[in-house]
Amino acid sequence: MAIGSKELASSELDTFDGDQLVEKLKTAKEELFNLRFQSATGQLESHGRLRAVKRDIARIYTVIRERELGIRATPVTVEAPAKAEKKTKKAKTEESATDAPAEADETKEA
């Protein structure tokens, strides 16, 4: 496993769409800026975090570029099928009762 954020594994990045990847990239760059600023002022406590954030940024760029080249598949959004409404016996009998007269009227006209 590569060093970096545990939440930004390449397998998890595969599940994000393009907008989410760009948003993750933006937040990672902001974090890197803040870490560099802390390092320059001597307030940085975890120097390893700099390396991890850089690797996360590189990982995101890699996923974006691989999608552009068609190497990595873009996730397909699958819409959950709407649940079929369960009809009670009462609803079924009411429905069949309303359908029956309409069918009878059609046969009389023909």
trRosetta pair geometry for C-beta under 8 A, 3 or more apart (Angstrom, degrees):
i j d omega theta_ij theta_ji phi_ij phi_ji
1 9 7.5 -52 -148 -117 103 112
2 10 7.9 66 23 -20 130 106
2 55 6.3 -166 153 171 117 137
2 59 7.4 159 92 -80 152 129
3 48 7.9 -98 179 -177 132 102
3 51 6.6 2 117 123 133 110
3 52 5.8 -103 146 -99 90 80
3 55 6.0 113 88 22 78 168
4 8 6.0 -83 138 76 118 107
4 9 8.0 149 83 -85 114 50
4 52 4.7 148 -123 -160 41 76
4 53 7.8 139 -141 -65 80 20
4 55 4.2 -121 -81 95 113 118
4 56 4.8 148 -164 -62 118 78
4 59 6.6 61 -155 -14 174 143
5 8 4.2 59 74 19 111 105
5 52 6.1 112 -43 161 62 112
5 53 7.6 54 -36 -91 105 54
5 56 5.2 34 11 -87 108 133
6 9 7.0 -6 -174 -42 43 98
7 12 6.8 -104 173 101 50 167
8 12 6.6 -129 -138 74 24 122
8 13 6.4 44 -167 -60 70 103
8 24 6.9 145 -111 -178 116 135
8 28 7.9 59 -89 -82 164 132
8 56 4.8 55 92 -135 158 104
8 59 6.3 126 144 84 109 141
8 60 7.3 -50 -168 -58 126 95
9 12 4.8 89 59 8 81 102
9 13 7.1 -145 95 -8 41 87
10 13 5.3 -49 -145 34 38 116
10 14 6.9 53 153 -31 62 94
10 59 5.9 -124 -81 -165 86 114
10 62 7.8 -40 -117 88 115 123
10 63 6.8 179 -144 -72 82 112
11 14 5.8 -40 -161 15 35 118
11 15 7.9 33 146 -18 57 97
12 15 5.9 -50 -166 24 46 111
12 16 7.5 46 143 -24 67 99
13 16 5.7 -48 -158 22 47 114
13 21 6.8 71 -162 -107 93 101
13 24 7.8 -138 -117 78 93 164
13 59 6.5 -169 -37 142 160 104
13 60 6.6 -153 -133 -103 137 62
13 63 4.7 -122 139 -71 130 164
14 63 7.2 -139 -76 -140 54 125
14 72 6.9 -123 -115 -178 93 119
14 73 7.8 45 -160 68 103 78
14 75 6.6 121 153 -62 64 105
15 75 5.6 74 -148 -86 35 153
16 20 3.9 -130 -163 93 105 124
16 21 5.0 135 116 -57 127 78
16 24 6.9 -34 -147 -10 170 136
16 75 7.1 145 66 8 18 138
17 20 5.3 92 52 13 65 104
17 21 7.2 -125 102 -8 32 93
17 74 7.2 52 -132 -175 69 96
17 75 6.0 -104 -78 58 69 107
17 77 7.2 -8 -71 -56 132 107
18 21 5.7 -58 -150 34 31 112
18 22 6.5 28 156 -17 66 105
18 64 7.6 88 -132 -123 79 90
18 67 7.5 -160 -88 115 93 159
18 74 7.4 -17 -45 -138 93 119
19 22 5.8 -54 -149 36 33 110
19 23 6.4 33 152 -19 65 107
20 23 5.5 -54 -148 37 33 113
20 24 6.4 35 153 -19 66 103
21 24 5.7 -53 -147 36 32 110
21 25 6.3 35 152 -21 65 106
21 60 5.8 157 -169 -161 91 99
21 63 6.4 -140 -131 96 138 121
21 64 5.8 160 142 -75 144 97
22 25 5.5 -52 -148 35 32 115
22 26 6.4 36 152 -23 64 104
22 64 8.0 87 -70 -99 71 134
23 26 5.6 -50 -149 32 32 114
23 27 6.6 26 155 -14 64 104
24 27 6.0 -57 -148 39 32 106
24 28 6.2 31 154 -19 66 109
24 60 5.8 -166 101 -110 110 140
25 28 5.8 -57 -145 37 29 110
25 29 6.3 28 156 -18 64 107
25 57 6.6 88 -141 -134 76 73
25 60 4.7 -177 -83 130 92 150
25 61 7.4 100 -117 -60 126 69
25 64 7.8 3 -58 -38 144 140
26 29 5.9 -56 -149 36 28 109
26 30 6.5 29 153 -18 63 106
27 30 5.6 -52 -149 36 34 113
27 31 6.4 36 152 -20 66 104
28 31 5.6 -52 -148 36 33 112
28 32 6.4 36 151 -21 65 104
28 53 5.7 168 -167 -165 87 88
28 56 5.1 -146 -134 108 140 118
28 57 5.0 -180 126 -75 132 83
28 60 6.7 171 24 -1 153 147
29 32 5.5 -50 -145 35 34 113
29 33 6.5 39 153 -22 64 102
29 57 6.5 93 -71 -109 73 127
30 33 5.7 -51 -151 32 33 114
30 34 6.5 30 152 -16 65 105
31 34 5.7 -55 -149 38 33 110
31 35 6.2 33 153 -19 66 107
31 53 5.4 -144 105 -131 113 141
32 35 5.7 -54 -144 37 32 111
32 36 6.3 32 156 -18 65 105
32 50 7.3 89 -136 -142 76 66
32 53 4.8 -180 -79 130 86 132
32 54 6.6 101 -116 -71 128 65
32 57 6.7 -9 -41 -41 146 140
33 36 5.9 -57 -149 37 28 109
33 37 6.4 29 152 -20 63 107
34 37 5.6 -54 -148 36 32 114
34 38 6.4 33 153 -18 65 105
35 38 5.6 -53 -148 37 32 111
35 39 6.3 36 151 -22 64 105
35 44 6.4 69 -166 -116 70 120
35 49 6.0 -148 -123 107 140 107
35 50 5.1 177 142 -90 136 79
35 53 6.3 162 8 24 154 154
36 39 5.4 -52 -147 34 33 115
36 40 6.4 34 154 -20 65 104
36 50 7.2 100 -71 -123 66 114
37 40 5.8 -53 -149 34 31 110
37 41 6.5 12 158 -3 64 110
38 41 6.1 -67 -145 47 30 99
38 43 4.5 -93 -158 79 83 94
38 44 4.1 116 120 -70 103 78
39 42 7.7 41 -177 -70 28 25
39 43 7.9 -91 -56 53 21 62
39 44 4.3 6 -81 -19 63 146
39 47 7.4 88 -108 -113 113 81
39 50 6.8 32 -57 -74 142 139
44 47 6.2 85 132 -80 123 65
44 49 7.9 -150 -166 51 105 114
44 50 7.5 13 -163 -45 147 114
46 49 4.3 71 107 -14 110 111
47 50 5.9 -34 -172 15 52 115
47 51 7.6 47 141 -10 67 100
48 51 5.6 -53 -160 37 48 112
48 52 6.3 48 146 -21 74 106
49 52 5.4 -54 -146 38 37 114
49 53 6.2 35 158 -19 69 105
50 53 6.2 -60 -150 36 26 106
50 54 6.5 26 154 -18 62 108
51 54 5.7 -55 -149 36 31 113
51 55 6.4 29 154 -18 65 107
52 55 5.8 -57 -151 37 31 110
52 56 6.5 35 150 -22 65 104
53 56 5.4 -48 -148 32 36 115
53 57 6.5 38 152 -20 65 101
54 57 5.8 -53 -152 34 32 112
54 58 6.4 31 151 -16 65 106
55 58 5.5 -52 -146 39 35 112
55 59 6.2 40 152 -24 66 105
56 59 5.6 -53 -147 34 30 114
56 60 6.5 30 154 -19 64 103
57 60 5.9 -54 -150 34 31 109
57 61 6.4 30 153 -16 64 107
58 61 5.7 -54 -147 39 32 112
58 62 6.3 37 153 -24 65 106
59 62 5.6 -52 -150 32 30 115
59 63 6.7 30 153 -18 63 103
60 63 5.9 -53 -150 34 33 109
60 64 6.4 32 152 -18 65 106
61 64 5.7 -56 -148 37 32 112
61 65 6.2 27 157 -15 67 109
62 65 5.9 -58 -145 40 28 107
62 66 6.1 28 157 -19 65 109
63 66 5.8 -55 -144 37 28 111
63 67 6.5 30 156 -20 62 105
63 72 6.3 -80 -150 80 65 164
64 67 5.9 -59 -156 34 29 110
64 68 6.7 30 149 -21 64 104
65 68 5.5 -50 -151 32 37 114
65 69 6.4 24 155 -9 67 108
66 69 5.9 -60 -145 45 32 104
66 71 4.2 -81 -162 67 87 112
66 72 3.8 55 125 2 118 113
67 70 7.6 41 -174 -75 31 26
67 71 7.6 -83 -60 51 24 72
67 72 5.3 -57 -69 75 63 96
67 73 7.8 9 -117 133 81 8
67 74 5.5 80 -147 -74 117 86
87 91 4.6 -129 -163 89 87 121
87 92 5.0 106 135 -61 124 87
87 95 7.3 -41 -154 -1 144 143
88 91 4.8 94 51 8 76 101
88 92 7.0 -140 93 -6 39 88
89 92 5.7 -56 -148 36 32 112
89 93 6.4 27 156 -17 66 106
90 93 6.1 -57 -149 37 29 106
90 94 6.4 27 154 -16 64 108
91 94 5.7 -55 -146 38 32 111
91 95 6.1 33 155 -21 65 108
92 95 5.7 -56 -147 36 29 111
92 96 6.3 23 157 -14 65 107
93 96 5.9 -54 -143 40 31 107
93 97 6.1 35 155 -23 64 108
94 97 5.6 -56 -146 36 29 114
94 98 6.5 24 157 -15 64 106
95 98 6.1 -57 -149 37 29 105
95 99 6.3 26 154 -17 64 111
96 99 5.6 -56 -143 39 34 112
96 100 6.2 44 157 -34 66 103
97 100 6.0 -44 -145 21 28 115
97 101 7.9 21 163 -10 57 97
98 101 7.2 -56 -160 32 32 100
98 102 7.2 27 151 -12 61 112
99 102 5.9 -67 -158 39 37 111
99 103 6.3 33 154 -19 73 109
100 103 5.9 -61 -151 36 31 109
100 104 6.4 30 155 -20 66 108
101 104 5.4 -55 -146 36 37 114
101 105 6.4 41 155 -23 68 101
102 105 5.8 -50 -151 31 32 112
102 106 6.7 33 151 -20 62 105
103 106 5.7 -53 -152 33 35 114
103 107 6.7 33 152 -19 65 103
104 107 5.9 -54 -152 33 35 109
104 108 6.7 35 152 -20 65 104
105 108 5.8 -55 -151 32 34 112
105 109 6.7 33 154 -20 65 105
106 109 6.0 -54 -151 32 33 111
106 110 6.7 27 155 -18 64 108
107 110 6.0 -57 -150 34 34 109
